[in-house]
Amino acid sequence: MIVASTGLRGDAWEPDLVTSVLLVVATAFGFWWNYFPFAKPALDRVVENLNEKRLTAVCRDAFSVAHFLMVCSLVLFVGVAEEVLAHPDHALPLAAWVALSAGLVLFVGGMALSL
């Protein structure tokens, strides 16, 4: 979010740029809001109710494989955010739309797998 706001540093605060920064920050908050208040507590409840034998497998899968997918989704999002902030007055190229869509699928899929 801090990096997104640096897009406003030094440049004229054109409406396209301000809108782009706000959308990037809102999307970053959306990722955070979906994980920490909702998915993380649900995952904590699942882990608390497991026996030792099952706990190892669930933690391995949830905290390595599933979270890796979510981290990959954030990397894709940052790449798209960089493109949006670099060229706020241009339409996103197809590759950026594909990356954004893939990032969303990876994030939601990673959250679903972790639960």
Backbone as XML, in Angstrom:
<?xml version="1.0"?>
<chain id="A" units="angstrom">
  <residue number="1" name="MET">
    <atom name="N" x="0.816" y="-1.178" z="0.000"/>
    <atom name="CA" x="0.000" y="0.000" z="0.000"/>
    <atom name="C" x="0.867" y="1.251" z="0.000"/>
  </residue>
  <residue number="2" name="ILE">
    <atom name="N" x="1.952" y="1.198" z="0.717"/>
    <atom name="CA" x="2.859" y="2.338" z="0.724"/>
    <atom name="C" x="3.461" y="2.533" z="-0.650"/>
  </residue>
  <residue number="3" name="VAL">
    <atom name="N" x="3.815" y="1.425" z="-1.292"/>
    <atom name="CA" x="4.383" y="1.511" z="-2.627"/>
    <atom name="C" x="3.360" y="2.103" z="-3.596"/>
  </residue>
  <residue number="4" name="ALA">
    <atom name="N" x="2.106" y="1.731" z="-3.449"/>
    <atom name="CA" x="1.066" y="2.272" z="-4.324"/>
    <atom name="C" x="0.943" y="3.772" z="-4.148"/>
  </residue>
  <residue number="5" name="SER">
    <atom name="N" x="1.038" y="4.236" z="-2.940"/>
    <atom name="CA" x="0.899" y="5.672" z="-2.704"/>
    <atom name="C" x="2.098" y="6.457" z="-3.210"/>
  </residue>
  <residue number="6" name="THR">
    <atom name="N" x="3.251" y="5.785" z="-3.395"/>
    <atom name="CA" x="4.392" y="6.509" z="-3.955"/>
    <atom name="C" x="4.152" y="6.855" z="-5.415"/>
  </residue>
  <residue number="7" name="GLY">
    <atom name="N" x="3.164" y="6.237" z="-6.021"/>
    <atom name="CA" x="2.800" y="6.609" z="-7.380"/>
    <atom name="C" x="2.335" y="8.053" z="-7.468"/>
  </residue>
  <residue number="8" name="LEU">
    <atom name="N" x="1.893" y="8.606" z="-6.363"/>
    <atom name="CA" x="1.435" y="10.000" z="-6.340"/>
    <atom name="C" x="2.575" y="10.977" z="-6.069"/>
  </residue>
  <residue number="9" name="ARG">
    <atom name="N" x="3.721" y="10.472" z="-5.692"/>
    <atom name="CA" x="4.842" y="11.327" z="-5.338"/>
    <atom name="C" x="5.419" y="11.978" z="-6.584"/>
  </residue>
  <residue number="10" name="GLY">
    <atom name="N" x="5.516" y="13.260" z="-6.597"/>
    <atom name="CA" x="6.183" y="13.980" z="-7.659"/>
    <atom name="C" x="5.362" y="14.182" z="-8.925"/>
  </residue>
  <residue number="11" name="ASP">
    <atom name="N" x="4.400" y="13.339" z="-9.185"/>
    <atom name="CA" x="3.589" y="13.493" z="-10.391"/>
    <atom name="C" x="2.404" y="14.402" z="-10.108"/>
  </residue>
  <residue number="12" name="ALA">
    <atom name="N" x="1.864" y="14.925" z="-11.191"/>
    <atom name="CA" x="0.618" y="15.686" z="-11.047"/>
    <atom name="C" x="-0.472" y="14.716" z="-10.633"/>
  </residue>
  <residue number="13" name="TRP">
    <atom name="N" x="-1.281" y="15.118" z="-9.734"/>
    <atom name="CA" x="-2.341" y="14.240" z="-9.228"/>
    <atom name="C" x="-3.513" y="14.229" z="-10.205"/>
  </residue>
  <residue number="14" name="GLU">
    <atom name="N" x="-3.304" y="13.591" z="-11.325"/>
    <atom name="CA" x="-4.343" y="13.462" z="-12.342"/>
    <atom name="C" x="-5.410" y="12.491" z="-11.838"/>
  </residue>
  <residue number="15" name="PRO">
    <atom name="N" x="-6.656" y="12.691" z="-12.259"/>
    <atom name="CA" x="-7.729" y="11.799" z="-11.795"/>
    <atom name="C" x="-7.462" y="10.323" z="-12.097"/>
  </residue>
  <residue number="16" name="ASP">
    <atom name="N" x="-6.877" y="10.015" z="-13.264"/>
    <atom name="CA" x="-6.582" y="8.615" z="-13.598"/>
    <atom name="C" x="-5.588" y="8.010" z="-12.611"/>
  </residue>
  <residue number="17" name="LEU">
    <atom name="N" x="-4.570" y="8.771" z="-12.242"/>
    <atom name="CA" x="-3.557" y="8.272" z="-11.321"/>
    <atom name="C" x="-4.119" y="8.085" z="-9.918"/>
  </residue>
  <residue number="18" name="VAL">
    <atom name="N" x="-4.878" y="9.061" z="-9.449"/>
    <atom name="CA" x="-5.476" y="8.962" z="-8.109"/>
    <atom name="C" x="-6.433" y="7.772" z="-8.045"/>
  </residue>
  <residue number="19" name="THR">
    <atom name="N" x="-7.227" y="7.596" z="-9.073"/>
    <atom name="CA" x="-8.158" y="6.463" z="-9.123"/>
    <atom name="C" x="-7.401" y="5.138" z="-9.127"/>
  </residue>
  <residue number="20" name="SER">
    <atom name="N" x="-6.331" y="5.078" z="-9.898"/>
    <atom name="CA" x="-5.526" y="3.855" z="-9.955"/>
    <atom name="C" x="-4.920" y="3.532" z="-8.599"/>
  </residue>
  <residue number="21" name="VAL">
    <atom name="N" x="-4.380" y="4.529" z="-7.922"/>
    <atom name="CA" x="-3.793" y="4.307" z="-6.596"/>
    <atom name="C" x="-4.866" y="3.822" z="-5.628"/>
  </residue>
  <residue number="22" name="LEU">
    <atom name="N" x="-6.020" y="4.443" z="-5.652"/>
    <atom name="CA" x="-7.102" y="4.036" z="-4.751"/>
    <atom name="C" x="-7.557" y="2.604" z="-5.027"/>
  </residue>
  <residue number="23" name="LEU">
    <atom name="N" x="-7.636" y="2.217" z="-6.295"/>
    <atom name="CA" x="-8.042" y="0.852" z="-6.633"/>
    <atom name="C" x="-6.986" y="-0.170" z="-6.210"/>
  </residue>
  <residue number="24" name="VAL">
    <atom name="N" x="-5.714" y="0.162" z="-6.394"/>
    <atom name="CA" x="-4.643" y="-0.750" z="-5.971"/>
    <atom name="C" x="-4.665" y="-0.926" z="-4.452"/>
  </residue>
  <residue number="25" name="VAL">
    <atom name="N" x="-4.796" y="0.171" z="-3.728"/>
    <atom name="CA" x="-4.834" y="0.100" z="-2.265"/>
    <atom name="C" x="-6.080" y="-0.662" z="-1.803"/>
  </residue>
  <residue number="26" name="ALA">
    <atom name="N" x="-7.228" y="-0.405" z="-2.417"/>
    <atom name="CA" x="-8.460" y="-1.098" z="-2.035"/>
    <atom name="C" x="-8.349" y="-2.605" z="-2.307"/>
  </residue>
  <residue number="27" name="THR">
    <atom name="N" x="-7.721" y="-2.982" z="-3.402"/>
    <atom name="CA" x="-7.547" y="-4.395" z="-3.706"/>
    <atom name="C" x="-6.600" y="-5.052" z="-2.710"/>
  </residue>
  <residue number="28" name="ALA">
    <atom name="N" x="-5.528" y="-4.354" z="-2.354"/>
    <atom name="CA" x="-4.599" y="-4.883" z="-1.348"/>
    <atom name="C" x="-5.320" y="-5.073" z="-0.012"/>
  </residue>
  <residue number="29" name="PHE">
    <atom name="N" x="-6.144" y="-4.107" z="0.369"/>
    <atom name="CA" x="-6.946" y="-4.263" z="1.580"/>
    <atom name="C" x="-7.902" y="-5.449" z="1.443"/>
  </residue>
  <residue number="30" name="GLY">
    <atom name="N" x="-8.436" y="-5.653" z="0.246"/>
    <atom name="CA" x="-9.340" y="-6.786" z="0.015"/>
    <atom name="C" x="-8.653" y="-8.120" z="0.249"/>
  </residue>
  <residue number="31" name="PHE">
    <atom name="N" x="-7.418" y="-8.245" z="-0.249"/>
    <atom name="CA" x="-6.657" y="-9.466" z="0.029"/>
    <atom name="C" x="-6.495" y="-9.636" z="1.536"/>
  </residue>
  <residue number="32" name="TRP">
    <atom name="N" x="-6.052" y="-8.596" z="2.210"/>
    <atom name="CA" x="-5.819" y="-8.661" z="3.652"/>
    <atom name="C" x="-7.117" y="-8.989" z="4.387"/>
  </residue>
  <residue number="33" name="TRP">
    <atom name="N" x="-8.181" y="-8.291" z="4.030"/>
    <atom name="CA" x="-9.457" y="-8.443" z="4.727"/>
    <atom name="C" x="-10.035" y="-9.847" z="4.557"/>
  </residue>
  <residue number="34" name="ASN">
    <atom name="N" x="-9.828" y="-10.448" z="3.407"/>
    <atom name="CA" x="-10.332" y="-11.813" z="3.198"/>
    <atom name="C" x="-9.522" y="-12.850" z="3.947"/>
  </residue>
  <residue number="35" name="TYR">
    <atom name="N" x="-8.245" y="-12.600" z="4.144"/>
    <atom name="CA" x="-7.424" y="-13.611" z="4.807"/>
    <atom name="C" x="-7.464" y="-13.496" z="6.325"/>
  </residue>
  <residue number="36" name="PHE">
    <atom name="N" x="-7.064" y="-12.364" z="6.868"/>
    <atom name="CA" x="-6.864" y="-12.282" z="8.316"/>
    <atom name="C" x="-8.144" y="-12.326" z="9.149"/>
  </residue>
  <residue number="37" name="PRO">
    <atom name="N" x="-9.183" y="-11.586" z="8.840"/>
    <atom name="CA" x="-10.374" y="-11.686" z="9.685"/>
    <atom name="C" x="-11.240" y="-12.925" z="9.432"/>
  </residue>
  <residue number="38" name="PHE">
    <atom name="N" x="-11.109" y="-13.573" z="8.270"/>
    <atom name="CA" x="-12.006" y="-14.676" z="7.945"/>
    <atom name="C" x="-11.284" y="-16.021" z="7.822"/>
  </residue>
  <residue number="39" name="ALA">
    <atom name="N" x="-10.359" y="-16.144" z="6.878"/>
    <atom name="CA" x="-9.720" y="-17.434" z="6.624"/>
    <atom name="C" x="-8.775" y="-17.848" z="7.743"/>
  </residue>
  <residue number="40" name="LYS">
    <atom name="N" x="-7.976" y="-16.956" z="8.248"/>
    <atom name="CA" x="-7.004" y="-17.302" z="9.298"/>
    <atom name="C" x="-7.687" y="-17.809" z="10.561"/>
  </residue>
  <residue number="41" name="PRO">
    <atom name="N" x="-8.730" y="-17.150" z="11.083"/>
    <atom name="CA" x="-9.405" y="-17.709" z="12.259"/>
    <atom name="C" x="-10.045" y="-19.081" z="11.981"/>
  </residue>
  <residue number="42" name="ALA">
    <atom name="N" x="-10.573" y="-19.276" z="10.783"/>
    <atom name="CA" x="-11.164" y="-20.575" z="10.445"/>
    <atom name="C" x="-10.075" y="-21.647" z="10.405"/>
  </residue>
  <residue number="43" name="LEU">
    <atom name="N" x="-8.938" y="-21.312" z="9.846"/>
    <atom name="CA" x="-7.823" y="-22.256" z="9.817"/>
    <atom name="C" x="-7.324" y="-22.550" z="11.226"/>
  </residue>
  <residue number="44" name="ASP">
    <atom name="N" x="-7.266" y="-21.537" z="12.068"/>
    <atom name="CA" x="-6.868" y="-21.749" z="13.466"/>
    <atom name="C" x="-7.814" y="-22.722" z="14.172"/>
  </residue>
  <residue number="45" name="ARG">
    <atom name="N" x="-9.121" y="-22.587" z="13.932"/>
    <atom name="CA" x="-10.097" y="-23.484" z="14.554"/>
    <atom name="C" x="-9.913" y="-24.919" z="14.075"/>
  </residue>
  <residue number="46" name="VAL">
    <atom name="N" x="-9.636" y="-25.080" z="12.776"/>
    <atom name="CA" x="-9.415" y="-26.422" z="12.233"/>
    <atom name="C" x="-8.189" y="-27.047" z="12.887"/>
  </residue>
  <residue number="47" name="VAL">
    <atom name="N" x="-7.108" y="-26.290" z="12.974"/>
    <atom name="CA" x="-5.859" y="-26.807" z="13.537"/>
    <atom name="C" x="-6.024" y="-27.166" z="15.016"/>
  </residue>
  <residue number="48" name="GLU">
    <atom name="N" x="-6.777" y="-26.365" z="15.759"/>
    <atom name="CA" x="-6.981" y="-26.628" z="17.182"/>
    <atom name="C" x="-7.728" y="-27.932" z="17.439"/>
  </residue>
  <residue number="49" name="ASN">
    <atom name="N" x="-8.568" y="-28.346" z="16.517"/>
    <atom name="CA" x="-9.409" y="-29.524" z="16.726"/>
    <atom name="C" x="-8.847" y="-30.808" z="16.128"/>
  </residue>
  <residue number="50" name="LEU">
    <atom name="N" x="-7.601" y="-30.792" z="15.684"/>
    <atom name="CA" x="-7.013" y="-31.986" z="15.066"/>
    <atom name="C" x="-6.180" y="-32.772" z="16.071"/>
  </residue>
  <residue number="51" name="ASN">
    <atom name="N" x="-6.128" y="-34.087" z="15.846"/>
    <atom name="CA" x="-5.225" y="-34.892" z="16.663"/>
    <atom name="C" x="-3.809" y="-34.758" z="16.101"/>
  </residue>
  <residue number="52" name="GLU">
    <atom name="N" x="-2.815" y="-35.224" z="16.841"/>
    <atom name="CA" x="-1.417" y="-35.041" z="16.448"/>
    <atom name="C" x="-1.087" y="-35.664" z="15.099"/>
  </residue>
  <residue number="53" name="LYS">
    <atom name="N" x="-1.634" y="-36.827" z="14.848"/>
    <atom name="CA" x="-1.339" y="-37.528" z="13.597"/>
    <atom name="C" x="-1.815" y="-36.728" z="12.388"/>
  </residue>
  <residue number="54" name="ARG">
    <atom name="N" x="-2.982" y="-36.195" z="12.465"/>
    <atom name="CA" x="-3.572" y="-35.424" z="11.347"/>
    <atom name="C" x="-3.021" y="-34.000" z="11.290"/>
  </residue>
  <residue number="55" name="LEU">
    <atom name="N" x="-2.603" y="-33.470" z="12.419"/>
    <atom name="CA" x="-2.123" y="-32.089" z="12.505"/>
    <atom name="C" x="-0.923" y="-31.844" z="11.598"/>
  </residue>
  <residue number="56" name="THR">
    <atom name="N" x="0.006" y="-32.767" z="11.576"/>
    <atom name="CA" x="1.213" y="-32.600" z="10.759"/>
    <atom name="C" x="0.869" y="-32.474" z="9.282"/>
  </residue>
  <residue number="57" name="ALA">
    <atom name="N" x="0.027" y="-33.341" z="8.787"/>
    <atom name="CA" x="-0.332" y="-33.311" z="7.364"/>
    <atom name="C" x="-1.111" y="-32.050" z="7.011"/>
  </residue>
  <residue number="58" name="VAL">
    <atom name="N" x="-2.040" y="-31.674" z="7.851"/>
    <atom name="CA" x="-2.847" y="-30.480" z="7.565"/>
    <atom name="C" x="-1.984" y="-29.228" z="7.591"/>
  </residue>
  <residue number="59" name="CYS">
    <atom name="N" x="-1.125" y="-29.109" z="8.592"/>
    <atom name="CA" x="-0.255" y="-27.927" z="8.679"/>
    <atom name="C" x="0.717" y="-27.867" z="7.508"/>
  </residue>
  <residue number="60" name="ARG">
    <atom name="N" x="1.252" y="-29.017" z="7.127"/>
    <atom name="CA" x="2.161" y="-29.055" z="5.971"/>
    <atom name="C" x="1.452" y="-28.551" z="4.720"/>
  </residue>
  <residue number="61" name="ASP">
    <atom name="N" x="0.254" y="-29.066" z="4.480"/>
    <atom name="CA" x="-0.481" y="-28.683" z="3.273"/>
    <atom name="C" x="-0.973" y="-27.240" z="3.337"/>
  </residue>
  <residue number="62" name="ALA">
    <atom name="N" x="-1.523" y="-26.865" z="4.470"/>
    <atom name="CA" x="-2.124" y="-25.532" z="4.586"/>
    <atom name="C" x="-1.075" y="-24.432" z="4.599"/>
  </residue>
  <residue number="63" name="PHE">
    <atom name="N" x="-0.003" y="-24.643" z="5.353"/>
    <atom name="CA" x="0.959" y="-23.554" z="5.534"/>
    <atom name="C" x="2.115" y="-23.575" z="4.544"/>
  </residue>
  <residue number="64" name="SER">
    <atom name="N" x="2.179" y="-24.585" z="3.691"/>
    <atom name="CA" x="3.218" y="-24.553" z="2.664"/>
    <atom name="C" x="2.585" y="-24.479" z="1.282"/>
  </residue>
  <residue number="65" name="VAL">
    <atom name="N" x="1.869" y="-25.495" z="0.893"/>
    <atom name="CA" x="1.316" y="-25.543" z="-0.461"/>
    <atom name="C" x="0.266" y="-24.454" z="-0.676"/>
  </residue>
  <residue number="66" name="ALA">
    <atom name="N" x="-0.733" y="-24.412" z="0.169"/>
    <atom name="CA" x="-1.825" y="-23.453" z="-0.024"/>
    <atom name="C" x="-1.346" y="-22.013" z="0.133"/>
  </residue>
  <residue number="67" name="HIS">
    <atom name="N" x="-0.513" y="-21.766" z="1.107"/>
    <atom name="CA" x="-0.013" y="-20.404" z="1.299"/>
    <atom name="C" x="0.950" y="-20.000" z="0.186"/>
  </residue>
  <residue number="68" name="PHE">
    <atom name="N" x="1.656" y="-20.958" z="-0.394"/>
    <atom name="CA" x="2.506" y="-20.657" z="-1.539"/>
    <atom name="C" x="1.672" y="-20.128" z="-2.699"/>
  </residue>
  <residue number="69" name="LEU">
    <atom name="N" x="0.508" y="-20.727" z="-2.926"/>
    <atom name="CA" x="-0.388" y="-20.237" z="-3.978"/>
    <atom name="C" x="-0.833" y="-18.807" z="-3.708"/>
  </residue>
  <residue number="70" name="MET">
    <atom name="N" x="-1.116" y="-18.512" z="-2.436"/>
    <atom name="CA" x="-1.542" y="-17.154" z="-2.094"/>
    <atom name="C" x="-0.405" y="-16.157" z="-2.277"/>
  </residue>
  <residue number="71" name="VAL">
    <atom name="N" x="0.809" y="-16.548" z="-1.936"/>
    <atom name="CA" x="1.962" y="-15.663" z="-2.143"/>
    <atom name="C" x="2.170" y="-15.422" z="-3.637"/>
  </residue>
  <residue number="72" name="CYS">
    <atom name="N" x="2.038" y="-16.464" z="-4.448"/>
    <atom name="CA" x="2.148" y="-16.296" z="-5.900"/>
    <atom name="C" x="1.084" y="-15.330" z="-6.421"/>
  </residue>
  <residue number="73" name="SER">
    <atom name="N" x="-0.110" y="-15.406" z="-5.866"/>
    <atom name="CA" x="-1.175" y="-14.501" z="-6.306"/>
    <atom name="C" x="-0.818" y="-13.059" z="-5.980"/>
  </residue>
  <residue number="74" name="LEU">
    <atom name="N" x="-0.195" y="-12.834" z="-4.842"/>
    <atom name="CA" x="0.204" y="-11.473" z="-4.474"/>
    <atom name="C" x="1.313" y="-10.958" z="-5.375"/>
  </residue>
  <residue number="75" name="VAL">
    <atom name="N" x="2.215" y="-11.834" z="-5.792"/>
    <atom name="CA" x="3.261" y="-11.429" z="-6.727"/>
    <atom name="C" x="2.641" y="-11.006" z="-8.054"/>
  </residue>
  <residue number="76" name="LEU">
    <atom name="N" x="1.674" y="-11.771" z="-8.534"/>
    <atom name="CA" x="0.977" y="-11.391" z="-9.770"/>
    <atom name="C" x="0.256" y="-10.056" z="-9.599"/>
  </residue>
  <residue number="77" name="PHE">
    <atom name="N" x="-0.392" y="-9.872" z="-8.459"/>
    <atom name="CA" x="-1.103" y="-8.619" z="-8.206"/>
    <atom name="C" x="-0.144" y="-7.432" z="-8.205"/>
  </residue>
  <residue number="78" name="VAL">
    <atom name="N" x="1.014" y="-7.597" z="-7.587"/>
    <atom name="CA" x="1.988" y="-6.501" z="-7.538"/>
    <atom name="C" x="2.471" y="-6.158" z="-8.945"/>
  </residue>
  <residue number="79" name="GLY">
    <atom name="N" x="2.671" y="-7.173" z="-9.775"/>
    <atom name="CA" x="3.060" y="-6.909" z="-11.160"/>
    <atom name="C" x="2.007" y="-6.122" z="-11.910"/>
  </residue>
  <residue number="80" name="VAL">
    <atom name="N" x="0.766" y="-6.482" z="-11.725"/>
    <atom name="CA" x="-0.331" y="-5.751" z="-12.377"/>
    <atom name="C" x="-0.443" y="-4.341" z="-11.785"/>
  </residue>
  <residue number="81" name="ALA">
    <atom name="N" x="-0.296" y="-4.215" z="-10.469"/>
    <atom name="CA" x="-0.366" y="-2.902" z="-9.833"/>
    <atom name="C" x="0.711" y="-1.986" z="-10.371"/>
  </residue>
  <residue number="82" name="GLU">
    <atom name="N" x="1.905" y="-2.524" z="-10.568"/>
    <atom name="CA" x="2.987" y="-1.717" z="-11.129"/>
    <atom name="C" x="2.627" y="-1.202" z="-12.518"/>
  </residue>
  <residue number="83" name="GLU">
    <atom name="N" x="2.034" y="-2.067" z="-13.325"/>
    <atom name="CA" x="1.604" y="-1.667" z="-14.668"/>
    <atom name="C" x="0.519" y="-0.598" z="-14.604"/>
  </residue>
  <residue number="84" name="VAL">
    <atom name="N" x="-0.440" y="-0.778" z="-13.723"/>
    <atom name="CA" x="-1.537" y="0.187" z="-13.578"/>
    <atom name="C" x="-0.996" y="1.546" z="-13.149"/>
  </residue>
  <residue number="85" name="LEU">
    <atom name="N" x="-0.086" y="1.550" z="-12.178"/>
    <atom name="CA" x="0.434" y="2.815" z="-11.669"/>
    <atom name="C" x="1.410" y="3.477" z="-12.641"/>
  </residue>
  <residue number="86" name="ALA">
    <atom name="N" x="2.082" y="2.679" z="-13.463"/>
    <atom name="CA" x="3.005" y="3.247" z="-14.448"/>
    <atom name="C" x="2.260" y="3.907" z="-15.603"/>
  </residue>
  <residue number="87" name="HIS">
    <atom name="N" x="1.099" y="3.350" z="-15.935"/>
    <atom name="CA" x="0.321" y="3.864" z="-17.075"/>
    <atom name="C" x="-1.153" y="3.966" z="-16.698"/>
  </residue>
  <residue number="88" name="PRO">
    <atom name="N" x="-1.506" y="4.880" z="-15.793"/>
    <atom name="CA" x="-2.896" y="4.935" z="-15.332"/>
    <atom name="C" x="-3.884" y="5.391" z="-16.393"/>
  </residue>
  <residue number="89" name="ASP">
    <atom name="N" x="-3.394" y="6.034" z="-17.431"/>
    <atom name="CA" x="-4.287" y="6.545" z="-18.463"/>
    <atom name="C" x="-4.452" y="5.578" z="-19.640"/>
  </residue>
  <residue number="90" name="HIS">
    <atom name="N" x="-3.838" y="4.389" z="-19.547"/>
    <atom name="CA" x="-3.957" y="3.387" z="-20.605"/>
    <atom name="C" x="-4.767" y="2.194" z="-20.110"/>
  </residue>
  <residue number="91" name="ALA">
    <atom name="N" x="-5.420" y="1.533" z="-21.052"/>
    <atom name="CA" x="-6.128" y="0.294" z="-20.712"/>
    <atom name="C" x="-5.101" y="-0.790" z="-20.415"/>
  </residue>
  <residue number="92" name="LEU">
    <atom name="N" x="-5.465" y="-1.694" z="-19.538"/>
    <atom name="CA" x="-4.556" y="-2.796" z="-19.212"/>
    <atom name="C" x="-4.397" y="-3.707" z="-20.422"/>
  </residue>
  <residue number="93" name="PRO">
    <atom name="N" x="-3.165" y="-4.128" z="-20.694"/>
    <atom name="CA" x="-2.983" y="-5.099" z="-21.777"/>
    <atom name="C" x="-3.546" y="-6.467" z="-21.381"/>
  </residue>
  <residue number="94" name="LEU">
    <atom name="N" x="-3.733" y="-7.302" z="-22.356"/>
    <atom name="CA" x="-4.314" y="-8.627" z="-22.117"/>
    <atom name="C" x="-3.489" y="-9.426" z="-21.105"/>
  </residue>
  <residue number="95" name="ALA">
    <atom name="N" x="-2.176" y="-9.342" z="-21.194"/>
    <atom name="CA" x="-1.317" y="-10.086" z="-20.267"/>
    <atom name="C" x="-1.577" y="-9.666" z="-18.823"/>
  </residue>
  <residue number="96" name="ALA">
    <atom name="N" x="-1.820" y="-8.392" z="-18.595"/>
    <atom name="CA" x="-2.105" y="-7.920" z="-17.237"/>
    <atom name="C" x="-3.458" y="-8.438" z="-16.762"/>
  </residue>
  <residue number="97" name="TRP">
    <atom name="N" x="-4.436" y="-8.484" z="-17.642"/>
    <atom name="CA" x="-5.746" y="-9.031" z="-17.257"/>
    <atom name="C" x="-5.635" y="-10.516" z="-16.920"/>
  </residue>
  <residue number="98" name="VAL">
    <atom name="N" x="-4.844" y="-11.234" z="-17.700"/>
    <atom name="CA" x="-4.637" y="-12.660" z="-17.431"/>
    <atom name="C" x="-3.937" y="-12.834" z="-16.082"/>
  </residue>
  <residue number="99" name="ALA">
    <atom name="N" x="-2.902" y="-12.029" z="-15.820"/>
    <atom name="CA" x="-2.182" y="-12.111" z="-14.543"/>
    <atom name="C" x="-3.100" y="-11.772" z="-13.379"/>
  </residue>
  <residue number="100" name="LEU">
    <atom name="N" x="-3.928" y="-10.752" z="-13.535"/>
    <atom name="CA" x="-4.859" y="-10.371" z="-12.481"/>
    <atom name="C" x="-5.874" y="-11.482" z="-12.217"/>
  </residue>
  <residue number="101" name="SER">
    <atom name="N" x="-6.394" y="-12.067" z="-13.275"/>
    <atom name="CA" x="-7.355" y="-13.171" z="-13.130"/>
    <atom name="C" x="-6.703" y="-14.395" z="-12.501"/>
  </residue>
  <residue number="102" name="ALA">
    <atom name="N" x="-5.507" y="-14.726" z="-12.962"/>
    <atom name="CA" x="-4.792" y="-15.872" z="-12.394"/>
    <atom name="C" x="-4.483" y="-15.629" z="-10.923"/>
  </residue>
  <residue number="103" name="GLY">
    <atom name="N" x="-4.117" y="-14.396" z="-10.581"/>
    <atom name="CA" x="-3.846" y="-14.074" z="-9.186"/>
    <atom name="C" x="-5.065" y="-14.242" z="-8.316"/>
  </residue>
  <residue number="104" name="LEU">
    <atom name="N" x="-6.204" y="-13.822" z="-8.807"/>
    <atom name="CA" x="-7.441" y="-13.974" z="-8.046"/>
    <atom name="C" x="-7.777" y="-15.453" z="-7.850"/>
  </residue>
  <residue number="105" name="VAL">
    <atom name="N" x="-7.641" y="-16.236" z="-8.911"/>
    <atom name="CA" x="-7.922" y="-17.671" z="-8.808"/>
    <atom name="C" x="-6.949" y="-18.346" z="-7.841"/>
  </residue>
  <residue number="106" name="LEU">
    <atom name="N" x="-5.663" y="-17.986" z="-7.908"/>
    <atom name="CA" x="-4.684" y="-18.574" z="-6.994"/>
    <atom name="C" x="-4.958" y="-18.194" z="-5.547"/>
  </residue>
  <residue number="107" name="PHE">
    <atom name="N" x="-5.368" y="-16.949" z="-5.307"/>
    <atom name="CA" x="-5.624" y="-16.519" z="-3.932"/>
    <atom name="C" x="-6.832" y="-17.248" z="-3.351"/>
  </residue>
  <residue number="108" name="VAL">
    <atom name="N" x="-7.915" y="-17.246" z="-4.095"/>
    <atom name="CA" x="-9.127" y="-17.918" z="-3.622"/>
    <atom name="C" x="-8.889" y="-19.423" z="-3.510"/>
  </residue>
  <residue number="109" name="GLY">
    <atom name="N" x="-8.203" y="-19.996" z="-4.493"/>
    <atom name="CA" x="-7.901" y="-21.416" z="-4.434"/>
    <atom name="C" x="-6.995" y="-21.772" z="-3.268"/>
  </residue>
  <residue number="110" name="GLY">
    <atom name="N" x="-5.999" y="-20.941" z="-3.011"/>
    <atom name="CA" x="-5.120" y="-21.165" z="-1.872"/>
    <atom name="C" x="-5.850" y="-21.074" z="-0.558"/>
  </residue>
  <residue number="111" name="MET">
    <atom name="N" x="-6.757" y="-20.106" z="-0.453"/>
    <atom name="CA" x="-7.551" y="-19.994" z="0.782"/>
    <atom name="C" x="-8.442" y="-21.222" z="0.943"/>
  </residue>
  <residue number="112" name="ALA">
    <atom name="N" x="-9.062" y="-21.665" z="-0.129"/>
    <atom name="CA" x="-9.937" y="-22.843" z="-0.050"/>
    <atom name="C" x="-9.144" y="-24.089" z="0.314"/>
  </residue>
  <residue number="113" name="LEU">
    <atom name="N" x="-7.968" y="-24.247" z="-0.256"/>
    <atom name="CA" x="-7.140" y="-25.416" z="0.061"/>
    <atom name="C" x="-6.643" y="-25.396" z="1.503"/>
  </residue>
  <residue number="114" name="SER">
    <atom name="N" x="-6.389" y="-24.200" z="2.015"/>
    <atom name="CA" x="-5.864" y="-24.128" z="3.380"/>
    <atom name="C" x="-6.928" y="-24.449" z="4.425"/>
  </residue>
  <residue number="115" name="LEU">
    <atom name="N" x="-8.185" y="-24.344" z="4.044"/>
    <atom name="CA" x="-9.245" y="-24.653" z="4.990"/>
    <atom name="C" x="-9.690" y="-26.077" z="4.794"/>
  </residue>
</chain>
